[in-house]
């Protein structure tokens, strides 16, 4: 991989960090703009580099930089929302894989990839939320409460971001495709 690819990954890691500072506090899982960077990194950088950008973001936060929505550091693993961060890595990979595999370039198709990425993020996030609330925080949530707070409550805003990012990716992709394909990012 070339240095150019890592610059793009770092850029999307930084975008994810910025998205964490733009938040609407809701119980248990704050609504942030981080998911927008997950959608865009997967669609525009491809599965490997998109996932790498999110892995870089999570690694920087775990190393102690306060880039997560509620701080940073290794102790963040015990936070109820840490599963969403792990989901960012898998979600970027999922979205990028679908876009590349089916060569989706239209916004309506890219929306499907972003929606799949969102479901992956929610699967990781809700699972972690349930486990941490039950066994670490000692304030257990029922499965219904976990689905409400971890999935249904943030879903409308995340779906709006899904649509917006699909349009952005469809418009930006033709302009960066030559750049990403010749510089070794495309996979």
C-alpha positions in Angstrom: 0.0 0.0 0.0 1.2 3.5 -0.7 1.4 6.4 1.6 -1.4 8.1 -0.3 -3.8 5.3 0.9 -2.8 5.9 4.5 -3.4 9.6 4.2 -6.9 8.9 3.0 -7.4 6.5 5.9 -6.2 9.1 8.4 -8.5 11.7 6.8 -11.5 9.5 7.4 -10.3 8.6 10.9 -10.2 12.4 11.6 -13.6 12.9 10.1 -15.0 10.2 12.4 -13.4 11.9 15.4 -15.0 15.3 14.4 -18.3 13.5 14.0 -18.0 12.4 17.6 -18.0 15.9 18.9 -21.2 16.8 17.0 -23.7 15.0 19.2 -27.2 15.1 20.5 -27.4 13.5 23.9 -30.0 10.8 24.3 -30.0 8.1 27.0 -27.3 5.4 26.7 -26.3 6.0 23.1 -25.8 9.7 22.0 -26.6 10.5 18.4 -23.5 11.6 16.6 -22.3 12.3 13.0 -19.7 9.6 13.3 -21.7 7.2 11.2 -21.4 9.5 8.2 -17.7 9.0 8.1 -18.2 5.2 8.4 -20.5 5.3 5.4 -18.2 7.5 3.3 -15.0 5.7 4.2 -16.4 2.3 3.2 -18.0 3.6 -0.1 -15.1 5.8 -1.2 -12.1 4.0 0.1 -13.2 0.4 -0.3 -13.6 -2.3 2.3 -10.0 -2.7 3.5 -9.0 1.0 3.6 -12.4 2.0 4.9 -12.1 -0.5 7.7 -8.5 0.6 8.3 -9.6 4.2 8.7 -12.1 3.2 11.4 -9.5 0.9 13.1 -7.1 3.8 13.1 -9.8 6.0 14.8 -10.6 3.4 17.4 -6.9 2.7 18.1 -6.1 6.4 18.6 -9.0 6.7 21.0 -8.0 3.6 23.0 -4.4 5.0 23.1 -5.9 7.9 25.2 -6.7 10.6 22.7 -10.2 12.0 23.6 -11.7 11.4 20.2 -14.7 9.3 21.2 -18.0 10.9 21.9 -17.3 10.6 25.7 -13.5 10.8 25.9 -10.9 8.1 25.2 -8.5 5.7 26.8 -8.4 1.9 27.3 -11.1 2.1 29.9 -13.6 3.0 27.2 -13.8 -0.7 26.4 -16.1 -0.9 29.4 -18.4 1.9 28.2 -21.9 0.8 26.9 -21.3 2.4 23.5 -17.9 0.8 22.7 -19.6 -1.9 20.6 -20.7 0.8 18.2 -17.0 1.7 17.7 -16.2 -1.9 16.9 -19.2 -1.9 14.6 -17.7 1.1 12.7 -14.8 -1.1 11.6 -17.0 -3.9 10.4 -19.6 -1.5 9.0 -17.1 0.3 6.8 -15.9 -3.0 5.6 -19.4 -4.2 4.8 -20.5 -1.1 3.0 -17.3 -0.9 1.0 -17.5 -4.6 0.1 -21.0 -4.3 -1.3 -20.2 -1.1 -3.3 -17.1 -2.7 -4.8 -18.6 -6.2 -5.4 -21.7 -5.0 -7.2 -20.0 -1.9 -8.6 -22.7 0.3 -7.3 -22.3 3.9 -8.3 -25.9 5.3 -8.1 -27.1 6.8 -4.9 -30.0 4.4 -4.5 -27.7 1.4 -4.7 -25.1 3.0 -2.4 -27.9 3.5 0.1 -28.3 -0.3 0.3 -24.6 -0.7 1.1 -24.8 2.1 3.7 -28.0 0.6 5.2 -26.2 -2.8 5.5 -23.3 -1.1 7.2 -25.7 0.6 9.6 -27.2 -2.8 10.5 -23.8 -4.2 11.2 -22.9 -1.2 13.4 -26.2 -1.7 15.3 -25.6 -5.5 15.7 -22.2 -4.8 17.4 -23.5 -1.8 19.3 -26.7 -3.4 20.7 -24.9 -6.6 21.7 -22.2 -4.7 23.6 -24.7 -2.3 25.1 -26.7 -5.2 26.5 -23.7 -7.1 27.9 -22.0 -4.0 29.5 -25.3 -2.7 31.0 -26.0 -6.2 32.5 -22.6 -7.3 33.7 -20.5 -4.2 34.1 -22.8 -1.2 34.8 -25.0 -3.4 37.0 -28.1 -1.5 35.6 -29.4 -4.1 33.2 -31.5 -3.3 30.3 -34.0 -5.7 29.0 -33.6 -6.9 25.4 -36.6 -4.6 24.5 -34.9 -1.6 26.2 -31.7 -2.4 24.4 -33.4 -2.5 21.1 -35.3 0.8 21.9 -32.3 2.8 23.1 -29.6 1.2 20.9 -31.5 0.7 17.6 -34.9 2.3 17.3 -34.2 5.6 18.9 -31.1 6.5 16.8 -32.3 4.8 13.6 -34.3 7.7 12.1 -31.3 10.1 12.2 -28.9 7.5 11.1 -31.1 6.7 8.1 -31.2 10.4 7.1 -27.4 10.4 7.2 -27.4 7.2 5.2 -29.4 8.8 2.4 -27.3 12.0 2.5 -24.0 10.1 2.4 -25.3 7.9 -0.4 -25.9 11.0 -2.6 -22.5 12.5 -1.6 -20.7 9.2 -2.3 -22.4 8.9 -5.7 -21.4 12.4 -6.7 -17.8 12.3 -5.3 -16.9 8.8 -6.5 -16.4 9.6 -10.2 -14.0 12.4 -9.2 -11.9 10.4 -6.8 -12.1 7.0 -8.5 -9.1 7.6 -10.8 -7.2 8.8 -7.7 -8.1 5.8 -5.6 -7.6 3.2 -8.3 -4.1 4.4 -9.4 -2.9 5.0 -5.9 -3.7 1.5 -4.5 -6.7 2.4 -2.3 -9.4 0.7 -4.3 -9.7 -2.6 -2.4 
